[in-house]
């Protein structure tokens, strides 16, 4: 699993806070909210596949 700092560097940012600000401006939500939503969706999909 990757944290915000690792993710921001992988896409070319030196600062996780700058990445978070620009992400929020572009997508209208904080990256942490999208991460939580995607994790919850993954859990739901895994349970549905059982």
Predicted model as a PDB file, atoms N, CA, C, CB and O in Angstrom, pLDDT in the B-factor column:
MODEL        1                                                                  
ATOM      1  N   UNK A   1       0.853  -1.169   0.000  1.00 68.00           N  
ATOM      2  CA  UNK A   1       0.000   0.000   0.000  1.00 68.00           C  
ATOM      3  C   UNK A   1       0.903   1.238   0.000  1.00 68.00           C  
ATOM      4  CB  UNK A   1      -0.973  -0.005   1.230  1.00 68.00           C  
ATOM      5  O   UNK A   1       1.996   1.230   0.566  1.00 68.00           O  
ATOM      6  N   UNK A   2       0.430   2.270  -0.632  1.00 73.00           N  
ATOM      7  CA  UNK A   2       1.206   3.485  -0.782  1.00 73.00           C  
ATOM      8  C   UNK A   2       0.531   4.624  -0.021  1.00 73.00           C  
ATOM      9  CB  UNK A   2       1.374   3.845  -2.272  1.00 73.00           C  
ATOM     10  O   UNK A   2      -0.696   4.695   0.047  1.00 73.00           O  
ATOM     11  N   UNK A   3       1.346   5.514   0.550  1.00 76.00           N  
ATOM     12  CA  UNK A   3       0.766   6.675   1.224  1.00 76.00           C  
ATOM     13  C   UNK A   3       0.762   7.873   0.281  1.00 76.00           C  
ATOM     14  CB  UNK A   3       1.547   7.006   2.519  1.00 76.00           C  
ATOM     15  O   UNK A   3       1.246   7.785  -0.847  1.00 76.00           O  
ATOM     16  N   UNK A   4       0.216   8.988   0.744  1.00 74.00           N  
ATOM     17  CA  UNK A   4       0.078  10.174  -0.097  1.00 74.00           C  
ATOM     18  C   UNK A   4       1.430  10.699  -0.553  1.00 74.00           C  
ATOM     19  CB  UNK A   4      -0.672  11.264   0.649  1.00 74.00           C  
ATOM     20  O   UNK A   4       1.571  11.138  -1.694  1.00 74.00           O  
ATOM     21  N   UNK A   5       2.412  10.659   0.314  1.00 82.00           N  
ATOM     22  CA  UNK A   5       3.749  11.124  -0.052  1.00 82.00           C  
ATOM     23  C   UNK A   5       4.339  10.304  -1.182  1.00 82.00           C  
ATOM     24  CB  UNK A   5       4.671  11.077   1.149  1.00 82.00           C  
ATOM     25  O   UNK A   5       4.882  10.858  -2.138  1.00 82.00           O  
ATOM     26  N   UNK A   6       4.235   8.970  -1.079  1.00 86.00           N  
ATOM     27  CA  UNK A   6       4.740   8.095  -2.137  1.00 86.00           C  
ATOM     28  C   UNK A   6       3.988   8.327  -3.448  1.00 86.00           C  
ATOM     29  CB  UNK A   6       4.622   6.623  -1.715  1.00 86.00           C  
ATOM     30  O   UNK A   6       4.588   8.416  -4.519  1.00 86.00           O  
ATOM     31  N   UNK A   7       2.686   8.420  -3.340  1.00 82.00           N  
ATOM     32  CA  UNK A   7       1.868   8.629  -4.541  1.00 82.00           C  
ATOM     33  C   UNK A   7       2.165   9.944  -5.222  1.00 82.00           C  
ATOM     34  CB  UNK A   7       0.406   8.569  -4.191  1.00 82.00           C  
ATOM     35  O   UNK A   7       2.246  10.009  -6.449  1.00 82.00           O  
ATOM     36  N   UNK A   8       2.326  10.991  -4.436  1.00 88.00           N  
ATOM     37  CA  UNK A   8       2.600  12.305  -5.038  1.00 88.00           C  
ATOM     38  C   UNK A   8       3.955  12.309  -5.735  1.00 88.00           C  
ATOM     39  CB  UNK A   8       2.555  13.413  -3.967  1.00 88.00           C  
ATOM     40  O   UNK A   8       4.094  12.907  -6.802  1.00 88.00           O  
ATOM     41  N   UNK A   9       4.955  11.654  -5.154  1.00 91.00           N  
ATOM     42  CA  UNK A   9       6.267  11.581  -5.797  1.00 91.00           C  
ATOM     43  C   UNK A   9       6.214  10.752  -7.076  1.00 91.00           C  
ATOM     44  CB  UNK A   9       7.299  10.990  -4.835  1.00 91.00           C  
ATOM     45  O   UNK A   9       6.896  11.067  -8.051  1.00 91.00           O  
ATOM     46  N   UNK A  10       5.417   9.707  -7.074  1.00 91.00           N  
ATOM     47  CA  UNK A  10       5.329   8.854  -8.266  1.00 91.00           C  
ATOM     48  C   UNK A  10       4.734   9.573  -9.464  1.00 91.00           C  
ATOM     49  CB  UNK A  10       4.505   7.628  -7.963  1.00 91.00           C  
ATOM     50  O   UNK A  10       4.994   9.203 -10.609  1.00 91.00           O  
ATOM     51  N   UNK A  11       3.941  10.594  -9.202  1.00 91.00           N  
ATOM     52  CA  UNK A  11       3.359  11.352 -10.317  1.00 91.00           C  
ATOM     53  C   UNK A  11       4.069  12.688 -10.524  1.00 91.00           C  
ATOM     54  CB  UNK A  11       1.869  11.590 -10.073  1.00 91.00           C  
ATOM     55  O   UNK A  11       3.574  13.550 -11.250  1.00 91.00           O  
ATOM     56  N   UNK A  12       5.239  12.861  -9.880  1.00 94.00           N  
ATOM     57  CA  UNK A  12       6.075  14.008 -10.175  1.00 94.00           C  
ATOM     58  C   UNK A  12       6.055  15.177  -9.213  1.00 94.00           C  
ATOM     59  CB  UNK A  12       5.717  14.494 -11.446  1.00 94.00           C  
ATOM     60  O   UNK A  12       6.690  16.195  -9.486  1.00 94.00           O  
ATOM     61  N   UNK A  13       5.353  15.073  -8.100  1.00 94.00           N  
ATOM     62  CA  UNK A  13       5.326  16.158  -7.118  1.00 94.00           C  
ATOM     63  C   UNK A  13       6.409  15.937  -6.082  1.00 94.00           C  
ATOM     64  CB  UNK A  13       3.943  16.257  -6.439  1.00 94.00           C  
ATOM     65  O   UNK A  13       6.677  14.802  -5.688  1.00 94.00           O  
ATOM     66  N   UNK A  14       7.030  17.015  -5.640  1.00 91.00           N  
ATOM     67  CA  UNK A  14       8.010  16.940  -4.560  1.00 91.00           C  
ATOM     68  C   UNK A  14       7.339  17.123  -3.208  1.00 91.00           C  
ATOM     69  CB  UNK A  14       9.104  17.992  -4.752  1.00 91.00           C  
ATOM     70  O   UNK A  14       7.898  16.747  -2.178  1.00 91.00           O  
ATOM     71  N   UNK A  15       6.142  17.700  -3.208  1.00 91.00           N  
ATOM     72  CA  UNK A  15       5.428  18.015  -1.976  1.00 91.00           C  
ATOM     73  C   UNK A  15       4.054  17.349  -1.977  1.00 91.00           C  
ATOM     74  CB  UNK A  15       5.287  19.542  -1.805  1.00 91.00           C  
ATOM     75  O   UNK A  15       3.243  17.563  -2.877  1.00 91.00           O  
ATOM     76  N   UNK A  16       3.812  16.539  -0.952  1.00 89.00           N  
ATOM     77  CA  UNK A  16       2.504  15.893  -0.824  1.00 89.00           C  
ATOM     78  C   UNK A  16       1.404  16.922  -0.604  1.00 89.00           C  
ATOM     79  CB  UNK A  16       2.515  14.882   0.329  1.00 89.00           C  
ATOM     80  O   UNK A  16       0.283  16.742  -1.081  1.00 89.00           O  
ATOM     81  N   UNK A  17       1.712  18.001   0.112  1.00 91.00           N  
ATOM     82  CA  UNK A  17       0.686  19.019   0.365  1.00 91.00           C  
ATOM     83  C   UNK A  17       0.312  19.754  -0.922  1.00 91.00           C  
ATOM     84  CB  UNK A  17       1.176  20.024   1.422  1.00 91.00           C  
ATOM     85  O   UNK A  17      -0.858  20.076  -1.127  1.00 91.00           O  
ATOM     86  N   UNK A  18       1.283  20.022  -1.783  1.00 93.00           N  
ATOM     87  CA  UNK A  18       0.982  20.666  -3.065  1.00 93.00           C  
ATOM     88  C   UNK A  18       0.121  19.741  -3.926  1.00 93.00           C  
ATOM     89  CB  UNK A  18       2.291  21.040  -3.813  1.00 93.00           C  
ATOM     90  O   UNK A  18      -0.835  20.187  -4.561  1.00 93.00           O  
ATOM     91  N   UNK A  19       0.462  18.458  -3.943  1.00 92.00           N  
ATOM     92  CA  UNK A  19      -0.332  17.482  -4.680  1.00 92.00           C  
ATOM     93  C   UNK A  19      -1.769  17.471  -4.168  1.00 92.00           C  
ATOM     94  CB  UNK A  19       0.289  16.079  -4.563  1.00 92.00           C  
ATOM     95  O   UNK A  19      -2.710  17.478  -4.962  1.00 92.00           O  
ATOM     96  N   UNK A  20      -1.946  17.455  -2.850  1.00 90.00           N  
ATOM     97  CA  UNK A  20      -3.290  17.420  -2.266  1.00 90.00           C  
ATOM     98  C   UNK A  20      -4.102  18.652  -2.637  1.00 90.00           C  
ATOM     99  CB  UNK A  20      -3.203  17.302  -0.752  1.00 90.00           C  
ATOM    100  O   UNK A  20      -5.288  18.550  -2.953  1.00 90.00           O  
ATOM    101  N   UNK A  21      -3.459  19.823  -2.598  1.00 94.00           N  
ATOM    102  CA  UNK A  21      -4.168  21.050  -2.984  1.00 94.00           C  
ATOM    103  C   UNK A  21      -4.611  21.013  -4.437  1.00 94.00           C  
ATOM    104  CB  UNK A  21      -3.283  22.268  -2.748  1.00 94.00           C  
ATOM    105  O   UNK A  21      -5.757  21.333  -4.754  1.00 94.00           O  
ATOM    106  N   UNK A  22      -3.700  20.624  -5.316  1.00 94.00           N  
ATOM    107  CA  UNK A  22      -4.042  20.597  -6.742  1.00 94.00           C  
ATOM    108  C   UNK A  22      -5.058  19.495  -7.051  1.00 94.00           C  
ATOM    109  CB  UNK A  22      -2.776  20.395  -7.589  1.00 94.00           C  
ATOM    110  O   UNK A  22      -5.938  19.688  -7.890  1.00 94.00           O  
ATOM    111  N   UNK A  23      -4.948  18.368  -6.397  1.00 92.00           N  
ATOM    112  CA  UNK A  23      -5.920  17.284  -6.561  1.00 92.00           C  
ATOM    113  C   UNK A  23      -7.308  17.780  -6.181  1.00 92.00           C  
ATOM    114  CB  UNK A  23      -5.529  16.052  -5.702  1.00 92.00           C  
ATOM    115  O   UNK A  23      -8.280  17.555  -6.903  1.00 92.00           O  
ATOM    116  N   UNK A  24      -7.390  18.459  -5.039  1.00 93.00           N  
ATOM    117  CA  UNK A  24      -8.671  18.989  -4.568  1.00 93.00           C  
ATOM    118  C   UNK A  24      -9.267  19.995  -5.538  1.00 93.00           C  
ATOM    119  CB  UNK A  24      -8.501  19.633  -3.208  1.00 93.00           C  
ATOM    120  O   UNK A  24     -10.473  19.986  -5.785  1.00 93.00           O  
ATOM    121  N   UNK A  25      -8.436  20.853  -6.083  1.00 96.00           N  
ATOM    122  CA  UNK A  25      -8.933  21.824  -7.061  1.00 96.00           C  
ATOM    123  C   UNK A  25      -9.436  21.144  -8.323  1.00 96.00           C  
ATOM    124  CB  UNK A  25      -7.842  22.823  -7.415  1.00 96.00           C  
ATOM    125  O   UNK A  25     -10.461  21.537  -8.879  1.00 96.00           O  
ATOM    126  N   UNK A  26      -8.719  20.127  -8.773  1.00 95.00           N  
ATOM    127  CA  UNK A  26      -9.082  19.449 -10.013  1.00 95.00           C  
ATOM    128  C   UNK A  26     -10.296  18.539  -9.847  1.00 95.00           C  
ATOM    129  CB  UNK A  26      -7.910  18.643 -10.518  1.00 95.00           C  
ATOM    130  O   UNK A  26     -11.207  18.565 -10.675  1.00 95.00           O  
ATOM    131  N   UNK A  27     -10.314  17.733  -8.779  1.00 93.00           N  
ATOM    132  CA  UNK A  27     -11.376  16.740  -8.593  1.00 93.00           C  
ATOM    133  C   UNK A  27     -12.478  17.175  -7.637  1.00 93.00           C  
ATOM    134  CB  UNK A  27     -10.783  15.468  -8.097  1.00 93.00           C  
ATOM    135  O   UNK A  27     -13.516  16.519  -7.558  1.00 93.00           O  
ATOM    136  N   UNK A  28     -12.271  18.267  -6.910  1.00 94.00           N  
ATOM    137  CA  UNK A  28     -13.300  18.768  -6.013  1.00 94.00           C  
ATOM    138  C   UNK A  28     -13.400  18.047  -4.684  1.00 94.00           C  
ATOM    139  CB  UNK A  28     -14.595  18.699  -6.685  1.00 94.00           C  
ATOM    140  O   UNK A  28     -14.355  18.265  -3.939  1.00 94.00           O  
ATOM    141  N   UNK A  29     -12.452  17.204  -4.372  1.00 91.00           N  
ATOM    142  CA  UNK A  29     -12.434  16.491  -3.099  1.00 91.00           C  
ATOM    143  C   UNK A  29     -10.995  16.170  -2.738  1.00 91.00           C  
ATOM    144  CB  UNK A  29     -13.289  15.196  -3.165  1.00 91.00           C  
ATOM    145  O   UNK A  29     -10.121  16.141  -3.605  1.00 91.00           O  
ATOM    146  N   UNK A  30     -10.752  15.932  -1.465  1.00 89.00           N  
ATOM    147  CA  UNK A  30      -9.400  15.587  -1.023  1.00 89.00           C  
ATOM    148  C   UNK A  30      -9.040  14.172  -1.484  1.00 89.00           C  
ATOM    149  CB  UNK A  30      -9.283  15.700   0.521  1.00 89.00           C  
ATOM    150  O   UNK A  30      -9.918  13.313  -1.557  1.00 89.00           O  
ATOM    151  N   UNK A  31      -7.783  13.920  -1.791  1.00 86.00           N  
ATOM    152  CA  UNK A  31      -7.397  12.571  -2.217  1.00 86.00           C  
ATOM    153  C   UNK A  31      -7.691  11.519  -1.151  1.00 86.00           C  
ATOM    154  CB  UNK A  31      -5.920  12.540  -2.569  1.00 86.00           C  
ATOM    155  O   UNK A  31      -7.991  10.372  -1.483  1.00 86.00           O  
ATOM    156  N   UNK A  32      -7.608  11.896   0.127  1.00 86.00           N  
ATOM    157  CA  UNK A  32      -7.894  10.918   1.181  1.00 86.00           C  
ATOM    158  C   UNK A  32      -9.333  10.430   1.122  1.00 86.00           C  
ATOM    159  CB  UNK A  32      -7.611  11.520   2.551  1.00 86.00           C  
ATOM    160  O   UNK A  32      -9.605   9.267   1.419  1.00 86.00           O  
ATOM    161  N   UNK A  33     -10.258  11.305   0.743  1.00 89.00           N  
ATOM    162  CA  UNK A  33     -11.663  10.879   0.629  1.00 89.00           C  
ATOM    163  C   UNK A  33     -11.837   9.880  -0.514  1.00 89.00           C  
ATOM    164  CB  UNK A  33     -12.585  12.102   0.408  1.00 89.00           C  
ATOM    165  O   UNK A  33     -12.570   8.899  -0.384  1.00 89.00           O  
ATOM    166  N   UNK A  34     -11.161  10.134  -1.632  1.00 85.00           N  
ATOM    167  CA  UNK A  34     -11.243   9.192  -2.746  1.00 85.00           C  
ATOM    168  C   UNK A  34     -10.604   7.859  -2.392  1.00 85.00           C  
ATOM    169  CB  UNK A  34     -10.575   9.776  -3.985  1.00 85.00           C  
ATOM    170  O   UNK A  34     -11.108   6.805  -2.782  1.00 85.00           O  
ATOM    171  N   UNK A  35      -9.503   7.896  -1.658  1.00 83.00           N  
ATOM    172  CA  UNK A  35      -8.852   6.654  -1.239  1.00 83.00           C  
ATOM    173  C   UNK A  35      -9.802   5.823  -0.386  1.00 83.00           C  
ATOM    174  CB  UNK A  35      -7.555   6.952  -0.459  1.00 83.00           C  
ATOM    175  O   UNK A  35      -9.953   4.622  -0.607  1.00 83.00           O  
ATOM    176  N   UNK A  36     -10.442   6.467   0.590  1.00 86.00           N  
ATOM    177  CA  UNK A  36     -11.388   5.743   1.442  1.00 86.00           C  
ATOM    178  C   UNK A  36     -12.545   5.165   0.634  1.00 86.00           C  
ATOM    179  CB  UNK A  36     -11.927   6.664   2.533  1.00 86.00           C  
ATOM    180  O   UNK A  36     -12.948   4.020   0.840  1.00 86.00           O  
ATOM    181  N   UNK A  37     -13.076   5.970  -0.287  1.00 87.00           N  
ATOM    182  CA  UNK A  37     -14.190   5.503  -1.119  1.00 87.00           C  
ATOM    183  C   UNK A  37     -13.766   4.309  -1.968  1.00 87.00           C  
ATOM    184  CB  UNK A  37     -14.703   6.640  -2.024  1.00 87.00           C  
ATOM    185  O   UNK A  37     -14.507   3.331  -2.071  1.00 87.00           O  
ATOM    186  N   UNK A  38     -12.585   4.376  -2.575  1.00 84.00           N  
ATOM    187  CA  UNK A  38     -12.114   3.282  -3.411  1.00 84.00           C  
ATOM    188  C   UNK A  38     -11.859   2.018  -2.599  1.00 84.00           C  
ATOM    189  CB  UNK A  38     -10.851   3.692  -4.140  1.00 84.00           C  
ATOM    190  O   UNK A  38     -12.147   0.915  -3.062  1.00 84.00           O  
ATOM    191  N   UNK A  39     -11.324   2.171  -1.397  1.00 84.00           N  
ATOM    192  CA  UNK A  39     -11.113   1.006  -0.532  1.00 84.00           C  
ATOM    193  C   UNK A  39     -12.447   0.369  -0.149  1.00 84.00           C  
ATOM    194  CB  UNK A  39     -10.332   1.407   0.737  1.00 84.00           C  
ATOM    195  O   UNK A  39     -12.579  -0.854  -0.158  1.00 84.00           O  
ATOM    196  N   UNK A  40     -13.433   1.197   0.188  1.00 87.00           N  
ATOM    197  CA  UNK A  40     -14.750   0.665   0.540  1.00 87.00           C  
ATOM    198  C   UNK A  40     -15.387  -0.040  -0.651  1.00 87.00           C  
ATOM    199  CB  UNK A  40     -15.669   1.789   1.041  1.00 87.00           C  
ATOM    200  O   UNK A  40     -16.003  -1.094  -0.489  1.00 87.00           O  
ATOM    201  N   UNK A  41     -15.244   0.530  -1.845  1.00 86.00           N  
ATOM    202  CA  UNK A  41     -15.769  -0.124  -3.046  1.00 86.00           C  
ATOM    203  C   UNK A  41     -15.110  -1.464  -3.281  1.00 86.00           C  
ATOM    204  CB  UNK A  41     -15.575   0.763  -4.262  1.00 86.00           C  
ATOM    205  O   UNK A  41     -15.770  -2.426  -3.675  1.00 86.00           O  
ATOM    206  N   UNK A  42     -13.796  -1.535  -3.039  1.00 82.00           N  
ATOM    207  CA  UNK A  42     -13.075  -2.788  -3.209  1.00 82.00           C  
ATOM    208  C   UNK A  42     -13.539  -3.849  -2.242  1.00 82.00           C  
ATOM    209  CB  UNK A  42     -11.603  -2.565  -3.043  1.00 82.00           C  
ATOM    210  O   UNK A  42     -13.655  -5.018  -2.611  1.00 82.00           O  
ATOM    211  N   UNK A  43     -13.807  -3.459  -1.004  1.00 72.00           N  
ATOM    212  CA  UNK A  43     -14.310  -4.406   0.004  1.00 72.00           C  
ATOM    213  C   UNK A  43     -15.695  -4.902  -0.413  1.00 72.00           C  
ATOM    214  CB  UNK A  43     -14.368  -3.740   1.422  1.00 72.00           C  
ATOM    215  O   UNK A  43     -15.985  -6.094  -0.311  1.00 72.00           O  
ATOM    216  N   UNK A  44     -16.541  -4.000  -0.877  1.00 77.00           N  
ATOM    217  CA  UNK A  44     -17.887  -4.408  -1.319  1.00 77.00           C  
ATOM    218  C   UNK A  44     -17.796  -5.379  -2.491  1.00 77.00           C  
ATOM    219  CB  UNK A  44     -18.730  -3.172  -1.720  1.00 77.00           C  
ATOM    220  O   UNK A  44     -18.519  -6.375  -2.524  1.00 77.00           O  
ATOM    221  N   UNK A  45     -16.921  -5.103  -3.449  1.00 76.00           N  
ATOM    222  CA  UNK A  45     -16.772  -5.993  -4.609  1.00 76.00           C  
ATOM    223  C   UNK A  45     -16.248  -7.353  -4.198  1.00 76.00           C  
ATOM    224  CB  UNK A  45     -15.836  -5.374  -5.644  1.00 76.00           C  
ATOM    225  O   UNK A  45     -16.692  -8.378  -4.718  1.00 76.00           O  
ATOM    226  N   UNK A  46     -15.296  -7.369  -3.256  1.00 70.00           N  
ATOM    227  CA  UNK A  46     -14.756  -8.636  -2.792  1.00 70.00           C  
ATOM    228  C   UNK A  46     -15.831  -9.455  -2.101  1.00 70.00           C  
ATOM    229  CB  UNK A  46     -13.578  -8.405  -1.849  1.00 70.00           C  
ATOM    230  O   UNK A  46     -15.912 -10.667  -2.298  1.00 70.00           O  
ATOM    231  N   UNK A  47     -16.658  -8.805  -1.295  1.00 77.00           N  
ATOM    232  CA  UNK A  47     -17.730  -9.526  -0.592  1.00 77.00           C  
ATOM    233  C   UNK A  47     -18.764 -10.042  -1.584  1.00 77.00           C  
ATOM    234  CB  UNK A  47     -18.409  -8.613   0.455  1.00 77.00           C  
ATOM    235  O   UNK A  47     -19.293 -11.139  -1.409  1.00 77.00           O  
ATOM    236  N   UNK A  48     -19.052  -9.279  -2.605  1.00 82.00           N  
ATOM    237  CA  UNK A  48     -20.046  -9.693  -3.598  1.00 82.00           C  
ATOM    238  C   UNK A  48     -19.548 -10.894  -4.406  1.00 82.00           C  
ATOM    239  CB  UNK A  48     -20.379  -8.522  -4.543  1.00 82.00           C  
ATOM    240  O   UNK A  48     -20.348 -11.695  -4.889  1.00 82.00           O  
ATOM    241  N   UNK A  49     -18.243 -11.016  -4.548  1.00 79.00           N  
ATOM    242  CA  UNK A  49     -17.685 -12.110  -5.325  1.00 79.00           C  
ATOM    243  C   UNK A  49     -17.632 -13.424  -4.541  1.00 79.00           C  
ATOM    244  CB  UNK A  49     -16.302 -11.743  -5.797  1.00 79.00           C  
ATOM    245  O   UNK A  49     -17.438 -14.491  -5.124  1.00 79.00           O  
ATOM    246  N   UNK A  50     -17.805 -13.342  -3.230  1.00 75.00           N  
ATOM    247  CA  UNK A  50     -17.735 -14.554  -2.396  1.00 75.00           C  
ATOM    248  C   UNK A  50     -18.900 -15.472  -2.613  1.00 75.00           C  
ATOM    249  CB  UNK A  50     -17.665 -14.188  -0.944  1.00 75.00           C  
ATOM    250  O   UNK A  50     -18.980 -16.528  -1.985  1.00 75.00           O  
TER     251      UNK A  50                                                      
ENDMDL                                                                          
END                                                                             
